[in-house]
Amino acid sequence: MLSVICILVIGEIWAAKCDTLYLYNGDKITGEVKSLDYGKLRYKTDDMGTLYIKWDKIKSIYTCQFLEVVTKDGTIHYAHVRPSREAGMVRLIIPMMVQEVDLFQIIRMTPINNSFIGRIDGAVDVGLSYTKASDVAQLNTSADATYKGRKFETGFRASLIYTQQSSKPDARKQDINLFYTHQLLRNWFVNANLTQESNSELGLRWRVLGGGEFGHEIVRDIFSSLKVSTGLYYNAEEGEDITTNSLEGAIVLSYRHYRYDSPKLDLFTSGKLYPSLTQSGRYRAQYDLQVRLEVVKDLFVGLNIYYTFDNKPRAEEASNSDWGVVTSLGYSF
């Protein structure tokens, strides 16, 4: 315990930019490791600002900071990172021991003394379209922010699609989600979610969904992740004809992939099934595909495809499905 405390104190003293990257092209860069996730190292320097460096371009690394280091098998280490004699390898200086690790086995790194702002990632997207022939105008917006702490991450996601047309009533689809994910051993995790939804196409005025999931990250490498989880949710909802409170199961499968070669790509897709445990024969399903492609630094064009199904919608005249294809322009921070 005393050795851990000493290392933490030393990490705080050396909070200045004293980390060093050694690249395969021979460059050596002094700065400060801010984070590593999905194959992208965020690295702050005095002269060049904040750099985003592909993990496979790094030959070795030296850190004076104390880091949380996560490997592919889900093991979490708290260590300094030091160069190895072999290219592509590093030594983790863990209290009372030293462990040699392949860089490609490391999937996440976070300085434990990082600032609050430095742990936040997010994006904002806005799209607007209008066609005179159909007299249809559509506004779509989305925003998300994630805070990454030790063994957990939390944040929110929100989206709005509003459609106005002369021949039909205005349509509105809105989703707001607050989430918390806690990492367990060996790539297992637990999720807690609170979601508010509305969808006029399905006759849904509002829905509040609260609960959680237990899951496993089946595949995790430096650029991609495949997760599966199952859970339980309490569903309170009001439609045009029906107001109910029910208990639902949940089965969720999701995949995410990053590409950092130009043009940069961020792809996320998920499928969710909610069978009701208290309303006989009812089930809901949701599929989402989100693709973001960088056009200039931190500016992205986006494509979102969604499909929602409810075999017992909340209004007699409502459709049992809703789908859409949405384009947008967005900024990442």
C-alpha positions as a printed Julia matrix, in Angstrom:
333×3 Matrix{Float64}:
   0.0     0.0     0.0
   2.84    2.43    0.87
   4.48    1.83   -2.51
   1.21    2.62   -4.34
   0.78    5.88   -2.38
   4.36    6.89   -3.18
   3.82    6.29   -6.88
   0.6     8.33   -6.84
   2.38   11.25   -5.19
   5.23   11.08   -7.69
   2.67   10.98  -10.54
   1.13   14.23   -9.3
   4.54   15.92   -9.01
   5.45   14.91  -12.57
   2.14   16.07  -14.07
   4.14   18.26  -16.49
   4.73   17.08  -20.05
   7.5    14.56  -19.44
   6.22   11.51  -21.33
   8.11   10.45  -24.47
   6.91    8.71  -27.65
   9.28    6.81  -29.92
   7.86    6.39  -33.44
   8.83    3.87  -36.1
   9.93    6.73  -38.41
  12.62    7.7   -35.89
  10.85   10.71  -34.36
  10.87   11.27  -30.61
   8.09   13.45  -29.17
   7.98   14.8   -25.62
   4.56   15.57  -24.21
   1.79   14.18  -22.03
  -0.37   11.09  -22.59
  -4.02   12.14  -22.28
  -5.77    8.92  -23.32
  -5.68    5.85  -25.55
  -8.88    4.3   -26.89
  -9.82    2.54  -30.13
  -6.27    2.79  -31.49
  -5.98    6.58  -31.09
  -3.49    8.1   -28.67
  -4.35   11.63  -27.58
  -1.04   13.31  -26.79
  -0.54   16.89  -25.62
   2.65   18.81  -26.49
   3.91   22.34  -25.8
   4.9    23.22  -29.37
   2.39   21.32  -31.54
  -0.7    21.35  -29.37
  -2.72   18.14  -28.94
  -1.8    15.36  -31.36
  -3.84   12.29  -32.3
  -1.45    9.46  -33.16
  -2.3     6.01  -34.5
  -1.22    3.38  -31.99
   0.42    1.22  -34.68
   2.82    4.07  -35.55
   4.37    3.95  -32.07
   7.53    1.89  -31.54
   7.75    2.4   -27.79
   6.71    4.79  -25.04
   8.03    6.19  -21.76
   5.63    7.7   -19.22
   6.42    9.51  -16.02
   2.68    9.5   -15.28
   0.94    6.67  -13.44
  -1.58    5.12  -15.84
  -4.55    2.81  -15.84
  -3.63    0.3   -18.57
  -6.2    -2.16  -19.95
  -5.17   -5.14  -22.09
  -7.21   -7.18  -24.59
  -8.11   -9.87  -22.07
  -9.7    -7.22  -19.82
  -6.92   -7.13  -17.23
  -6.47   -3.7   -15.62
  -2.99   -2.61  -14.54
  -1.9     0.53  -12.68
   1.64    1.24  -13.81
   4.26    3.43  -15.38
   5.12    2.46  -18.96
   8.74    2.07  -20.0
  10.45    1.12  -23.29
  11.53   -2.46  -23.89
  14.65   -3.57  -25.72
  12.36   -5.04  -28.4
  10.44   -2.76  -30.81
   6.68   -2.86  -30.32
   7.03   -4.0   -26.71
   6.85   -2.04  -23.44
   7.45   -2.77  -19.78
   4.72   -2.07  -17.24
   6.32   -0.95  -13.98
   3.74   -2.23  -11.51
   4.34   -1.96   -7.74
   6.53   -4.93   -6.71
   6.81   -6.32  -10.26
   7.63   -5.62  -13.93
   5.59   -7.05  -16.81
   6.56   -6.98  -20.5
   3.61   -6.43  -22.88
   3.11   -6.16  -26.64
   1.79   -2.69  -27.53
  -1.0    -4.29  -29.57
  -2.24   -6.01  -26.41
  -2.92   -2.59  -24.85
  -6.37   -1.26  -25.79
  -6.89    1.6   -23.3
  -4.69    3.92  -21.24
  -5.84    6.7   -18.92
  -3.7     8.85  -16.61
  -5.2     8.5   -13.15
  -4.4    12.15  -12.35
  -5.99   13.49  -15.56
  -8.21   16.58  -15.33
 -12.02   16.36  -15.47
 -12.21   18.17  -18.84
  -9.44   16.02  -20.27
 -11.55   12.88  -19.73
 -14.54   14.1   -21.76
 -15.16   13.2   -25.42
 -18.19   14.27  -27.42
 -19.74   15.27  -30.72
 -22.55   17.46  -32.09
 -24.34   16.87  -35.44
 -26.94   19.0   -37.25
 -28.8    18.33  -40.5
 -31.51   20.31  -42.34
 -33.29   19.48  -45.59
 -36.24   20.81  -47.64
 -37.73   19.87  -51.02
 -40.21   22.14  -52.78
 -41.79   19.33  -54.82
 -42.95   17.45  -51.74
 -43.1    20.5   -49.45
 -41.26   18.5   -46.78
 -38.81   20.07  -44.33
 -36.75   18.02  -41.88
 -34.49   18.98  -39.0
 -32.26   16.43  -37.31
 -29.83   17.05  -34.46
 -27.8    14.82  -32.17
 -25.28   15.29  -29.39
 -23.3    13.03  -27.09
 -20.66   13.35  -24.4
 -18.78   10.68  -22.45
 -16.7    11.0   -19.3
 -14.14    8.21  -18.76
 -13.05    7.48  -15.22
 -11.25    4.64  -13.51
 -13.06    1.42  -14.51
 -16.19    3.3   -15.62
 -17.63    5.71  -18.15
 -20.77    7.8   -18.0
 -22.51   10.36  -20.17
 -25.51   11.1   -22.34
 -26.78   10.74  -25.9
 -29.61   12.77  -27.4
 -31.22   13.0   -30.84
 -34.19   14.75  -32.44
 -35.76   14.24  -35.89
 -38.58   16.71  -36.69
 -40.45   16.5   -40.0
 -42.92   19.11  -41.28
 -45.1    18.6   -44.38
 -48.27   20.22  -45.63
 -50.19   17.0   -46.38
 -49.7    15.33  -42.97
 -49.36   16.29  -39.3
 -45.84   17.1   -38.14
 -43.79   14.05  -37.12
 -41.36   13.95  -34.21
 -38.88   11.33  -32.98
 -36.87   12.14  -29.87
 -34.45   10.11  -27.74
 -32.49   11.13  -24.62
 -30.31    8.56  -22.86
 -28.26    8.82  -19.66
 -25.88    5.89  -19.14
 -23.28    4.46  -16.78
 -20.96    1.55  -17.61
 -18.72   -0.13  -15.06
 -15.91   -2.42  -16.2
 -15.52   -5.73  -14.41
 -12.79   -8.35  -14.75
 -12.02  -10.09  -18.05
 -14.07   -7.75  -20.29
 -17.33   -8.23  -18.4
 -19.36   -5.1   -17.63
 -22.59   -3.77  -16.17
 -24.71   -0.95  -17.66
 -27.3     1.33  -16.11
 -29.58    3.33  -18.43
 -32.34    5.9   -18.13
 -34.02    6.77  -21.44
 -36.81    9.13  -22.49
 -38.38    8.59  -25.93
 -41.22    9.89  -28.09
 -42.3     8.84  -31.59
 -45.42   10.2   -33.27
 -45.27    7.61  -36.07
 -45.78    4.84  -33.48
 -48.4     6.83  -31.57
 -46.0     7.18  -28.62
 -46.32   10.47  -26.74
 -43.59    9.55  -24.27
 -41.78    6.58  -22.8
 -39.43    6.43  -19.8
 -37.26    3.32  -19.71
 -35.04    2.6   -16.72
 -32.92   -0.42  -15.86
 -29.65   -2.14  -16.55
 -27.72   -4.9   -18.32
 -24.94   -7.38  -17.65
 -22.69   -8.09  -20.61
 -19.43   -9.23  -22.12
 -17.09   -7.65  -24.69
 -16.72  -10.68  -26.97
 -14.17   -9.1   -29.3
 -11.87   -6.21  -28.39
  -8.82   -5.09  -30.33
  -7.25   -1.67  -30.74
  -9.72   -0.53  -33.45
 -13.0    -2.39  -32.81
 -15.34   -3.82  -30.2
 -18.2    -6.37  -30.25
 -20.44   -6.5   -27.17
 -23.45   -8.56  -26.1
 -25.58   -7.99  -23.0
 -28.89   -8.93  -21.42
 -30.89   -7.08  -18.82
 -34.14   -5.92  -17.26
 -36.05   -2.61  -17.69
 -39.08   -0.88  -16.23
 -41.15    0.75  -18.98
 -43.65    3.57  -18.31
 -45.28    4.93  -21.46
 -48.21    6.95  -22.74
 -49.7     6.69  -26.22
 -52.67    8.29  -27.9
 -54.92    5.43  -26.75
 -52.95    3.45  -24.15
 -51.01    4.23  -20.97
 -49.08    1.32  -19.43
 -46.41    0.34  -16.94
 -44.58   -2.88  -17.65
 -41.44   -4.94  -17.11
 -39.29   -5.84  -20.12
 -36.3    -8.04  -20.78
 -33.47   -6.82  -23.0
 -31.04   -8.46  -25.42
 -28.45   -6.09  -26.95
 -25.75   -6.68  -29.56
 -23.47   -3.81  -30.62
 -20.35   -3.31  -32.75
 -18.03   -0.31  -33.1
 -15.08    0.26  -35.42
 -12.66    3.16  -35.91
 -10.35    3.82  -38.85
  -7.72    6.54  -38.59
  -6.3     6.4   -42.11
  -7.67    9.28  -44.2
 -10.61    9.68  -44.45
 -11.21    8.86  -40.79
 -14.21    6.63  -40.11
 -16.33    5.98  -37.02
 -18.92    3.19  -37.44
 -21.38    2.04  -34.79
 -24.26   -0.39  -35.17
 -26.56   -2.02  -32.62
 -29.63   -4.23  -32.41
 -31.92   -4.34  -29.37
 -34.84   -6.67  -28.56
 -37.26   -5.91  -25.7
 -39.7    -8.78  -24.98
 -42.35   -7.75  -22.45
 -42.5    -9.87  -19.3
 -45.86   -8.5   -18.1
 -47.79   -7.83  -21.36
 -48.5   -11.11  -23.08
 -47.19  -11.36  -26.65
 -45.74   -7.86  -26.86
 -42.19   -7.16  -28.0
 -40.22   -4.2   -29.34
 -37.07   -4.01  -31.45
 -34.62   -1.26  -32.42
 -31.81   -1.22  -35.0
 -29.36    1.66  -35.5
 -26.46    2.27  -37.88
 -24.32    5.4   -37.48
 -21.44    6.23  -39.81
 -19.29    9.37  -39.43
 -16.65   10.26  -42.05
 -14.15   13.07  -41.49
 -13.95   15.69  -44.29
 -11.53   18.12  -42.56
  -9.98   18.03  -39.1
 -12.69   17.23  -36.48
 -15.49   18.03  -39.0
 -17.56   15.04  -40.05
 -20.4    14.13  -42.39
 -22.76   11.6   -40.89
 -25.22    8.95  -42.06
 -27.74    7.49  -39.61
 -30.16    4.67  -40.42
 -32.72    3.57  -37.85
 -35.57    1.05  -37.7
 -38.03    0.78  -34.81
 -40.68   -1.94  -34.41
 -43.5    -2.38  -31.88
 -45.93   -5.24  -32.53
 -48.51   -3.53  -30.28
 -48.16    0.23  -30.86
 -49.64    2.74  -28.42
 -52.39    3.99  -30.77
 -54.93    2.03  -32.79
 -54.22    3.91  -36.04
 -50.44    4.08  -35.57
 -47.95    2.15  -37.63
 -46.12   -0.73  -35.94
 -42.78    0.38  -37.46
 -40.77    3.51  -38.17
 -37.55    3.88  -40.13
 -35.42    6.64  -41.56
 -32.19    7.62  -43.31
 -30.65   10.83  -41.97
 -27.6    12.8   -43.11
 -25.83   15.45  -41.06
 -22.75   17.6   -40.58
 -20.98   17.35  -37.24
 -18.05   18.34  -35.04
 -16.08   16.15  -32.6
 -14.34   17.45  -29.48
